[in-house]
Amino acid sequence: MKFGTSGLRGPAEGFTPELTAAYVEAFLDTAAAGARARQLAIGMDRRASSPAIAAAVAAAARGAGWEPLFCGALPTPALAGFAMARAIPAIMVTGSHIPADQNGLKFYRPDGELRKSDEQPILDAVAGRPSATPAGFALPEPDPAARLAYRQRLLSAFAPGALEGLRLGVYAHSAVGWRDMEELLSALGASCTVLEPSADFIAVDTEAVDPAALARLRALGREHGFDAIVSTDGDGDRPLLLDAEGVQVNGDVLGALAALALGADSVVTPLTSTSAIEASGWFAHLARTRIGSPFVIEAMETAPGTAIVGFEANGGFLVQTTLDNGGRPISPLPTRDALLPLITVLAEARREGVAVRALADRLPPRAMLADRLPQVAPDRGHGLVAELARSDAARRALDPHLAHPAAIDTTDGTRMVRADGVIVHVRQSGNAPELRCYVEAPSPEAARAVLEAMMARLAARLGG
């Protein structure tokens, strides 16, 4: 088990009751100070392993003298909002977008997401804690309060009929909140068709969607005449939006469009988001961070402005201050959310009477694409990333244009800017044993060509 960019991750079978109890108790001992009550909110995604791990979390909490509040299978932002409103800690059992045989624990302090500085004290406490098997705990019927509050926050943020007349496909797969998404969109006036719900867990990475799934969705879009297709990752904090032609609107573009529509004057986003955001001139203040919501949150807390938001390249949208959406307040929720940016951009397209793609095309023409190499051990991945930062020869082997780049940034991985403005960013994932590559170019075609070449050469290098 290890902490990644957002929570503790590892093989599902590794989350034994003993190990789970050690982490839960360590978290409550070191990071839950200031809780208004000795209560722990617990939620989970739809992985087969999640109920047993959630029961182990609840048993550990009760054994430590905390009351477990089981909120059921629900989106991570719903659990987070519920806990923050009550100033109590929370644990979400989720592996997010990583494979089904993996899982994780995402921790929330009473005041919000766990910070990177909280991780080492937890690890130290786990290392010094004797192994003990907690008493068993049968999960009760879930309390619907967290889900209902999440839905109400979104419904109250938009005028009735905000999506009237839109025909939407809802790609359900095994997303924990697909029913909430379909019901919210319908309540706001859209006509929704649910696509491909699955009882088995399907890992959907919104930054690297399976090409076969995209092809199926495009065909369904043509068949039904959808204005857009919407979805999320497994735990509902990363959005997926396909336009009427079945072309994905990248998460960073979606985030920028939502921030603009919601009147944000200050935006925080990681290095991997498109440089078109700067070129747009849409925001008075823009800050860049390392990858991971904890870094975005820390920067939002000190950002200037009165309407402060953040978003990641995956589209997960964070709200730091109360926003005014045409006289309708949107309360702060400083953790990734998928539905607010999706609804905001769809509502803006409908209000203006234009296609989603027309909104996306208002950004300067930059295309960002990403892919990943699975099963890359951290030591190998980090070694290659470091070599690319220091070695002309290593960069030349990857791409002759990178031998002498216009700029190199090592804030998070190695981000290289070619003389022609094309950006290649290589980093080892903090959530899974995989190497990620991001490419930004003037057009989708150029980005795809560079990305395919990069992935082939990275695979050859690591396979050799």
MISE-163865 format. One record per residue (C-alpha): x, y, z. Coordinates in nm, 2 decimals. Example, Ala and Ser with C-alpha at 12.3 -4.5 7.8 and 13.67 -1.06 7.14 Angstrom:
2
+--------+--------+--------+
|      x |      y |      z |
+--------+--------+--------+
|   1.23 |  -0.45 |   0.78 |
|   1.37 |  -0.11 |   0.71 |
+--------+--------+--------+
END
This chain:
464
+--------+--------+--------+
|      x |      y |      z |
+--------+--------+--------+
|   0.00 |   0.00 |   0.00 |
|   0.11 |   0.35 |  -0.07 |
|  -0.02 |   0.71 |  -0.08 |
|  -0.06 |   0.84 |  -0.43 |
|  -0.18 |   1.17 |  -0.56 |
|  -0.51 |   1.12 |  -0.39 |
|  -0.54 |   0.86 |  -0.12 |
|  -0.40 |   0.52 |  -0.02 |
|  -0.40 |   0.27 |  -0.31 |
|  -0.30 |  -0.10 |  -0.35 |
|  -0.42 |  -0.45 |  -0.44 |
|  -0.77 |  -0.50 |  -0.31 |
|  -0.67 |  -0.83 |  -0.14 |
|  -0.41 |  -0.63 |   0.06 |
|  -0.68 |  -0.44 |   0.24 |
|  -0.72 |  -0.70 |   0.52 |
|  -0.92 |  -0.61 |   0.82 |
|  -0.60 |  -0.58 |   1.02 |
|  -0.43 |  -0.35 |   0.78 |
|  -0.74 |  -0.14 |   0.72 |
|  -0.79 |  -0.10 |   1.09 |
|  -0.43 |   0.01 |   1.13 |
|  -0.47 |   0.29 |   0.87 |
|  -0.82 |   0.39 |   1.00 |
|  -0.70 |   0.42 |   1.36 |
|  -0.38 |   0.61 |   1.26 |
|  -0.59 |   0.85 |   1.05 |
|  -0.83 |   0.92 |   1.33 |
|  -0.55 |   0.96 |   1.58 |
|  -0.34 |   1.20 |   1.37 |
|  -0.57 |   1.39 |   1.13 |
|  -0.92 |   1.41 |   1.28 |
|  -0.85 |   1.67 |   1.55 |
|  -1.12 |   1.93 |   1.56 |
|  -1.41 |   1.70 |   1.47 |
|  -1.74 |   1.83 |   1.59 |
|  -1.84 |   1.48 |   1.69 |
|  -1.67 |   1.14 |   1.71 |
|  -1.84 |   1.03 |   1.40 |
|  -1.68 |   0.89 |   1.08 |
|  -1.87 |   0.91 |   0.75 |
|  -1.80 |   0.61 |   0.52 |
|  -1.88 |   0.56 |   0.15 |
|  -1.77 |   0.33 |  -0.12 |
|  -1.77 |   0.27 |  -0.50 |
|  -1.91 |  -0.03 |  -0.68 |
|  -1.60 |  -0.25 |  -0.69 |
|  -1.66 |  -0.61 |  -0.57 |
|  -1.41 |  -0.56 |  -0.29 |
|  -1.55 |  -0.23 |  -0.16 |
|  -1.83 |  -0.36 |   0.08 |
|  -1.59 |  -0.58 |   0.28 |
|  -1.33 |  -0.30 |   0.30 |
|  -1.60 |  -0.05 |   0.41 |
|  -1.72 |  -0.29 |   0.68 |
|  -1.36 |  -0.32 |   0.80 |
|  -1.34 |   0.06 |   0.81 |
|  -1.66 |   0.08 |   1.01 |
|  -1.54 |  -0.19 |   1.25 |
|  -1.21 |  -0.01 |   1.31 |
|  -1.39 |   0.32 |   1.37 |
|  -1.62 |   0.16 |   1.63 |
|  -1.33 |  -0.02 |   1.80 |
|  -1.15 |   0.32 |   1.83 |
|  -1.46 |   0.48 |   1.99 |
|  -1.60 |   0.65 |   1.68 |
|  -1.95 |   0.61 |   1.55 |
|  -1.95 |   0.49 |   1.19 |
|  -2.20 |   0.66 |   0.96 |
|  -2.25 |   0.45 |   0.65 |
|  -2.35 |   0.65 |   0.35 |
|  -2.35 |   0.36 |   0.10 |
|  -2.23 |   0.36 |  -0.25 |
|  -2.22 |   0.72 |  -0.36 |
|  -2.00 |   0.97 |  -0.54 |
|  -1.69 |   1.08 |  -0.35 |
|  -1.79 |   1.45 |  -0.36 |
|  -2.12 |   1.36 |  -0.20 |
|  -1.95 |   1.19 |   0.09 |
|  -1.70 |   1.48 |   0.12 |
|  -1.96 |   1.75 |   0.12 |
|  -2.17 |   1.57 |   0.38 |
|  -1.87 |   1.53 |   0.61 |
|  -1.73 |   1.88 |   0.57 |
|  -2.08 |   2.03 |   0.64 |
|  -2.08 |   1.85 |   0.97 |
|  -1.70 |   1.90 |   1.04 |
|  -1.64 |   1.53 |   1.08 |
|  -1.39 |   1.30 |   0.91 |
|  -1.47 |   1.07 |   0.63 |
|  -1.32 |   0.77 |   0.44 |
|  -1.42 |   0.68 |   0.09 |
|  -1.34 |   0.32 |  -0.02 |
|  -1.25 |   0.37 |  -0.38 |
|  -0.98 |   0.29 |  -0.63 |
|  -1.12 |   0.56 |  -0.86 |
|  -1.02 |   0.48 |  -1.22 |
|  -0.75 |   0.22 |  -1.15 |
|  -0.82 |  -0.15 |  -1.24 |
|  -1.09 |  -0.36 |  -1.07 |
|  -0.84 |  -0.57 |  -0.87 |
|  -0.71 |  -0.26 |  -0.70 |
|  -0.88 |  -0.05 |  -0.43 |
|  -0.80 |   0.24 |  -0.20 |
|  -0.90 |   0.46 |   0.09 |
|  -0.95 |   0.83 |   0.04 |
|  -0.93 |   1.02 |   0.37 |
|  -1.11 |   1.35 |   0.46 |
|  -1.02 |   1.55 |   0.76 |
|  -1.31 |   1.74 |   0.93 |
|  -1.20 |   2.05 |   0.73 |
|  -1.16 |   1.87 |   0.40 |
|  -0.92 |   1.66 |   0.20 |
|  -0.61 |   1.50 |   0.36 |
|  -0.30 |   1.70 |   0.29 |
|   0.03 |   1.56 |   0.17 |
|   0.18 |   1.67 |   0.51 |
|  -0.07 |   1.44 |   0.69 |
|   0.05 |   1.13 |   0.52 |
|   0.38 |   1.07 |   0.69 |
|   0.23 |   1.09 |   1.05 |
|  -0.02 |   0.83 |   0.94 |
|   0.25 |   0.60 |   0.81 |
|   0.45 |   0.65 |   1.12 |
|   0.15 |   0.56 |   1.34 |
|   0.08 |   0.25 |   1.13 |
|   0.43 |   0.13 |   1.16 |
|   0.42 |   0.17 |   1.54 |
|   0.08 |   0.01 |   1.59 |
|   0.06 |  -0.36 |   1.69 |
|  -0.14 |  -0.58 |   1.46 |
|  -0.49 |  -0.66 |   1.59 |
|  -0.80 |  -0.81 |   1.43 |
|  -1.10 |  -0.57 |   1.48 |
|  -1.44 |  -0.71 |   1.58 |
|  -1.67 |  -0.78 |   1.28 |
|  -1.92 |  -0.52 |   1.16 |
|  -2.22 |  -0.57 |   0.94 |
|  -2.29 |  -0.27 |   0.73 |
|  -2.64 |  -0.12 |   0.80 |
|  -2.87 |   0.02 |   0.54 |
|  -2.71 |   0.33 |   0.40 |
|  -2.82 |   0.67 |   0.53 |
|  -2.93 |   0.87 |   0.22 |
|  -2.86 |   1.21 |   0.37 |
|  -2.53 |   1.26 |   0.19 |
|  -2.66 |   1.17 |  -0.15 |
|  -2.97 |   1.39 |  -0.11 |
|  -2.76 |   1.69 |   0.00 |
|  -2.53 |   1.65 |  -0.29 |
|  -2.82 |   1.64 |  -0.54 |
|  -2.99 |   1.94 |  -0.38 |
|  -2.67 |   2.15 |  -0.40 |
|  -2.66 |   2.09 |  -0.77 |
|  -3.04 |   2.12 |  -0.84 |
|  -3.05 |   2.46 |  -0.65 |
|  -2.75 |   2.59 |  -0.85 |
|  -2.95 |   2.59 |  -1.18 |
|  -3.28 |   2.73 |  -1.29 |
|  -3.56 |   2.49 |  -1.36 |
|  -3.54 |   2.38 |  -1.73 |
|  -3.17 |   2.47 |  -1.76 |
|  -3.13 |   2.17 |  -1.98 |
|  -3.47 |   2.17 |  -2.15 |
|  -3.46 |   2.02 |  -2.50 |
|  -3.12 |   1.86 |  -2.47 |
|  -3.09 |   1.49 |  -2.57 |
|  -2.82 |   1.33 |  -2.36 |
|  -2.67 |   0.98 |  -2.35 |
|  -2.56 |   0.88 |  -1.99 |
|  -2.28 |   0.63 |  -2.02 |
|  -2.34 |   0.44 |  -1.70 |
|  -2.08 |   0.16 |  -1.70 |
|  -2.02 |   0.10 |  -1.32 |
|  -2.00 |   0.46 |  -1.22 |
|  -2.12 |   0.49 |  -0.86 |
|  -2.34 |   0.79 |  -0.93 |
|  -2.48 |   0.72 |  -1.27 |
|  -2.84 |   0.71 |  -1.14 |
|  -2.79 |   1.04 |  -0.96 |
|  -2.65 |   1.19 |  -1.29 |
|  -2.94 |   1.07 |  -1.49 |
|  -3.20 |   1.19 |  -1.24 |
|  -3.04 |   1.53 |  -1.20 |
|  -3.01 |   1.59 |  -1.57 |
|  -3.37 |   1.48 |  -1.62 |
|  -3.49 |   1.70 |  -1.34 |
|  -3.33 |   2.00 |  -1.51 |
|  -3.52 |   1.92 |  -1.83 |
|  -3.29 |   1.70 |  -2.04 |
|  -3.41 |   1.38 |  -2.22 |
|  -3.17 |   1.11 |  -2.11 |
|  -3.10 |   0.76 |  -2.24 |
|  -2.89 |   0.53 |  -2.02 |
|  -2.61 |   0.35 |  -2.20 |
|  -2.43 |   0.03 |  -2.11 |
|  -2.49 |  -0.01 |  -1.73 |
|  -2.27 |  -0.28 |  -1.59 |
|  -2.30 |  -0.49 |  -1.27 |
|  -1.93 |  -0.57 |  -1.30 |
|  -1.68 |  -0.30 |  -1.22 |
|  -1.53 |  -0.13 |  -1.53 |
|  -1.23 |   0.10 |  -1.48 |
|  -1.28 |   0.42 |  -1.68 |
|  -1.00 |   0.67 |  -1.69 |
|  -1.14 |   0.99 |  -1.83 |
|  -0.79 |   1.10 |  -1.95 |
|  -0.73 |   0.77 |  -2.14 |
|  -1.07 |   0.63 |  -2.24 |
|  -1.07 |   0.28 |  -2.40 |
|  -1.08 |   0.34 |  -2.78 |
|  -1.33 |   0.05 |  -2.82 |
|  -1.56 |   0.22 |  -2.57 |
|  -1.53 |   0.55 |  -2.75 |
|  -1.62 |   0.39 |  -3.08 |
|  -1.93 |   0.23 |  -2.93 |
|  -2.04 |   0.55 |  -2.78 |
|  -1.99 |   0.74 |  -3.10 |
|  -2.20 |   0.49 |  -3.28 |
|  -2.47 |   0.52 |  -3.01 |
|  -2.46 |   0.89 |  -3.04 |
|  -2.52 |   0.88 |  -3.41 |
|  -2.80 |   0.63 |  -3.37 |
|  -2.98 |   0.84 |  -3.11 |
|  -2.89 |   1.19 |  -3.22 |
|  -2.76 |   1.29 |  -2.89 |
|  -2.65 |   1.65 |  -2.82 |
|  -2.38 |   1.50 |  -2.59 |
|  -2.29 |   1.19 |  -2.40 |
|  -2.19 |   1.23 |  -2.03 |
|  -2.03 |   1.00 |  -1.78 |
|  -1.78 |   1.00 |  -1.49 |
|  -1.51 |   0.77 |  -1.36 |
|  -1.59 |   0.50 |  -1.10 |
|  -1.63 |   0.72 |  -0.79 |
|  -1.79 |   1.03 |  -0.96 |
|  -1.52 |   1.29 |  -0.93 |
|  -1.39 |   1.30 |  -1.29 |
|  -1.62 |   1.39 |  -1.57 |
|  -1.64 |   1.26 |  -1.92 |
|  -1.81 |   1.47 |  -2.20 |
|  -1.85 |   1.37 |  -2.56 |
|  -1.99 |   1.63 |  -2.81 |
|  -2.26 |   1.56 |  -3.07 |
|  -2.00 |   1.41 |  -3.30 |
|  -1.87 |   1.18 |  -3.03 |
|  -1.55 |   1.37 |  -2.98 |
|  -1.43 |   1.41 |  -2.62 |
|  -1.41 |   1.75 |  -2.47 |
|  -1.10 |   1.72 |  -2.26 |
|  -1.13 |   1.77 |  -1.88 |
|  -0.92 |   2.08 |  -1.87 |
|  -1.12 |   2.24 |  -2.15 |
|  -1.44 |   2.14 |  -1.97 |
|  -1.30 |   2.29 |  -1.64 |
|  -1.21 |   2.62 |  -1.81 |
|  -1.55 |   2.65 |  -1.98 |
|  -1.73 |   2.58 |  -1.65 |
|  -1.51 |   2.83 |  -1.46 |
|  -1.58 |   3.10 |  -1.72 |
|  -1.96 |   3.03 |  -1.71 |
|  -1.96 |   3.04 |  -1.33 |
|  -1.78 |   3.38 |  -1.32 |
|  -1.46 |   3.26 |  -1.16 |
|  -1.19 |   3.53 |  -1.14 |
|  -0.92 |   3.30 |  -0.99 |
|  -0.83 |   2.96 |  -1.12 |
|  -0.59 |   2.70 |  -1.00 |
|  -0.49 |   2.40 |  -1.22 |
|  -0.20 |   2.16 |  -1.25 |
|   0.08 |   2.17 |  -1.51 |
|  -0.09 |   1.91 |  -1.72 |
|  -0.39 |   2.14 |  -1.81 |
|  -0.38 |   2.31 |  -2.15 |
|  -0.18 |   2.62 |  -2.20 |
|  -0.48 |   2.76 |  -2.39 |
|  -0.61 |   2.87 |  -2.05 |
|  -0.34 |   3.13 |  -2.02 |
|  -0.38 |   3.23 |  -2.39 |
|  -0.75 |   3.28 |  -2.34 |
|  -0.71 |   3.57 |  -2.10 |
|  -1.04 |   3.46 |  -1.94 |
|  -0.93 |   3.48 |  -1.58 |
|  -0.77 |   3.76 |  -1.37 |
|  -0.56 |   3.51 |  -1.18 |
|  -0.42 |   3.17 |  -1.28 |
|  -0.19 |   2.95 |  -1.07 |
|  -0.03 |   2.62 |  -1.18 |
|   0.05 |   2.33 |  -0.94 |
|   0.18 |   1.98 |  -0.92 |
|  -0.07 |   1.70 |  -1.01 |
|  -0.31 |   1.60 |  -0.74 |
|  -0.61 |   1.76 |  -0.57 |
|  -0.42 |   1.83 |  -0.24 |
|  -0.18 |   2.06 |  -0.43 |
|  -0.47 |   2.24 |  -0.61 |
|  -0.65 |   2.29 |  -0.27 |
|  -0.35 |   2.43 |  -0.10 |
|  -0.30 |   2.68 |  -0.38 |
|  -0.67 |   2.78 |  -0.38 |
|  -0.65 |   2.86 |  -0.01 |
|  -0.40 |   3.14 |  -0.08 |
|  -0.53 |   3.24 |  -0.42 |
|  -0.64 |   3.60 |  -0.48 |
|  -0.99 |   3.68 |  -0.59 |
|  -1.35 |   3.65 |  -0.47 |
|  -1.47 |   3.36 |  -0.70 |
|  -1.20 |   3.10 |  -0.67 |
|  -1.22 |   2.75 |  -0.83 |
|  -0.98 |   2.48 |  -0.93 |
|  -0.98 |   2.20 |  -1.18 |
|  -0.75 |   1.92 |  -1.29 |
|  -0.67 |   1.80 |  -1.64 |
|  -0.91 |   1.51 |  -1.57 |
|  -1.19 |   1.77 |  -1.53 |
|  -1.25 |   1.72 |  -1.16 |
|  -1.38 |   2.06 |  -1.04 |
|  -1.32 |   2.22 |  -0.70 |
|  -1.50 |   2.52 |  -0.55 |
|  -1.32 |   2.73 |  -0.29 |
|  -1.56 |   3.02 |  -0.24 |
|  -1.93 |   3.07 |  -0.28 |
|  -2.02 |   3.13 |  -0.65 |
|  -2.31 |   3.32 |  -0.79 |
|  -2.47 |   3.14 |  -1.08 |
|  -2.72 |   3.40 |  -1.21 |
|  -2.84 |   3.47 |  -0.85 |
|  -2.82 |   3.11 |  -0.75 |
|  -2.55 |   3.05 |  -0.49 |
|  -2.32 |   2.75 |  -0.52 |
|  -2.16 |   2.66 |  -0.19 |
|  -1.79 |   2.57 |  -0.16 |
|  -1.68 |   2.21 |  -0.22 |
|  -1.30 |   2.20 |  -0.22 |
|  -1.27 |   1.84 |  -0.36 |
|  -1.31 |   1.71 |  -0.71 |
|  -1.66 |   1.69 |  -0.85 |
|  -1.77 |   1.57 |  -1.19 |
|  -2.13 |   1.68 |  -1.22 |
|  -2.10 |   2.06 |  -1.16 |
|  -1.88 |   2.12 |  -1.46 |
|  -2.08 |   1.88 |  -1.68 |
|  -2.41 |   2.05 |  -1.59 |
|  -2.27 |   2.40 |  -1.61 |
|  -2.13 |   2.36 |  -1.97 |
|  -2.44 |   2.18 |  -2.09 |
|  -2.66 |   2.46 |  -1.95 |
|  -2.44 |   2.73 |  -2.10 |
|  -2.46 |   2.56 |  -2.45 |
|  -2.84 |   2.54 |  -2.42 |
|  -2.87 |   2.90 |  -2.29 |
|  -2.67 |   3.03 |  -2.59 |
|  -2.83 |   2.79 |  -2.83 |
|  -2.50 |   2.65 |  -2.96 |
|  -2.34 |   2.31 |  -2.97 |
|  -2.10 |   2.20 |  -2.69 |
|  -1.82 |   2.19 |  -2.95 |
|  -1.88 |   2.56 |  -3.03 |
|  -1.81 |   2.65 |  -2.67 |
|  -1.49 |   2.44 |  -2.66 |
|  -1.37 |   2.60 |  -2.98 |
|  -1.36 |   2.94 |  -2.81 |
|  -1.04 |   2.85 |  -2.64 |
|  -0.73 |   2.91 |  -2.85 |
|  -0.65 |   2.60 |  -3.06 |
|  -0.45 |   2.37 |  -2.84 |
|  -0.51 |   2.00 |  -2.81 |
|  -0.41 |   1.79 |  -2.51 |
|  -0.40 |   1.41 |  -2.53 |
|  -0.27 |   1.16 |  -2.28 |
|  -0.20 |   0.79 |  -2.25 |
|  -0.04 |   0.55 |  -2.01 |
|   0.19 |   0.25 |  -2.00 |
|   0.06 |   0.00 |  -1.74 |
|   0.27 |  -0.22 |  -1.51 |
|   0.56 |   0.02 |  -1.49 |
|   0.74 |  -0.02 |  -1.16 |
|   0.78 |   0.32 |  -0.98 |
|   1.16 |   0.29 |  -0.96 |
|   1.19 |   0.23 |  -1.34 |
|   0.94 |   0.50 |  -1.42 |
|   1.10 |   0.76 |  -1.19 |
|   1.44 |   0.67 |  -1.33 |
|   1.33 |   0.73 |  -1.69 |
|   1.16 |   1.06 |  -1.60 |
|   1.48 |   1.18 |  -1.42 |
|   1.70 |   1.08 |  -1.71 |
|   1.48 |   1.27 |  -1.95 |
|   1.53 |   1.58 |  -1.74 |
|   1.91 |   1.56 |  -1.74 |
|   2.01 |   1.38 |  -2.06 |
|   2.01 |   1.53 |  -2.41 |
|   2.07 |   1.18 |  -2.55 |
|   1.77 |   1.03 |  -2.36 |
|   1.55 |   1.31 |  -2.49 |
|   1.68 |   1.27 |  -2.85 |
|   1.60 |   0.90 |  -2.84 |
|   1.24 |   0.99 |  -2.75 |
|   1.21 |   1.26 |  -3.00 |
|   1.49 |   1.44 |  -3.19 |
|   1.30 |   1.77 |  -3.14 |
|   1.34 |   1.73 |  -2.76 |
|   1.72 |   1.70 |  -2.76 |
|   1.74 |   2.08 |  -2.69 |
|   1.40 |   2.18 |  -2.58 |
|   1.29 |   2.54 |  -2.54 |
|   1.20 |   2.48 |  -2.17 |
|   1.21 |   2.19 |  -1.92 |
|   0.99 |   2.19 |  -1.60 |
|   1.05 |   1.93 |  -1.34 |
|   0.78 |   2.04 |  -1.09 |
|   0.60 |   1.71 |  -1.14 |
|   0.77 |   1.47 |  -1.38 |
|   0.96 |   1.61 |  -1.68 |
|   0.76 |   1.86 |  -1.89 |
|   0.95 |   1.95 |  -2.21 |
|   0.85 |   2.23 |  -2.46 |
|   0.98 |   2.18 |  -2.81 |
|   1.10 |   2.47 |  -3.02 |
|   0.77 |   2.45 |  -3.22 |
|   0.56 |   2.48 |  -2.91 |
|   0.46 |   2.12 |  -2.88 |
|   0.46 |   2.01 |  -2.51 |
|   0.56 |   1.65 |  -2.40 |
|   0.52 |   1.57 |  -2.04 |
|   0.62 |   1.23 |  -1.89 |
|   0.56 |   1.14 |  -1.53 |
|   0.52 |   0.83 |  -1.31 |
|   0.16 |   0.80 |  -1.18 |
|   0.12 |   0.85 |  -0.81 |
|  -0.18 |   0.63 |  -0.79 |
|  -0.08 |   0.32 |  -0.99 |
|   0.22 |   0.14 |  -1.13 |
|   0.20 |   0.32 |  -1.47 |
|   0.39 |   0.58 |  -1.67 |
|   0.18 |   0.86 |  -1.81 |
|   0.25 |   1.08 |  -2.11 |
|   0.07 |   1.40 |  -2.19 |
|   0.11 |   1.58 |  -2.53 |
|  -0.01 |   1.93 |  -2.62 |
|  -0.01 |   2.05 |  -2.98 |
|  -0.19 |   2.30 |  -3.20 |
|  -0.44 |   2.04 |  -3.33 |
|  -0.59 |   1.70 |  -3.22 |
|  -0.43 |   1.53 |  -3.52 |
|  -0.08 |   1.67 |  -3.44 |
|  -0.12 |   1.58 |  -3.07 |
|  -0.23 |   1.22 |  -3.16 |
|   0.06 |   1.17 |  -3.40 |
|   0.32 |   1.29 |  -3.14 |
|   0.15 |   1.09 |  -2.86 |
|   0.15 |   0.77 |  -3.06 |
|   0.52 |   0.81 |  -3.14 |
|   0.60 |   0.89 |  -2.77 |
|   0.41 |   0.59 |  -2.64 |
|   0.58 |   0.35 |  -2.89 |
|   0.92 |   0.48 |  -2.80 |
|   0.85 |   0.48 |  -2.42 |
|   0.73 |   0.12 |  -2.45 |
|   1.03 |   0.02 |  -2.65 |
|   1.26 |   0.19 |  -2.40 |
|   1.10 |   0.03 |  -2.09 |
|   1.06 |  -0.31 |  -2.26 |
|   1.43 |  -0.32 |  -2.35 |
+--------+--------+--------+
END
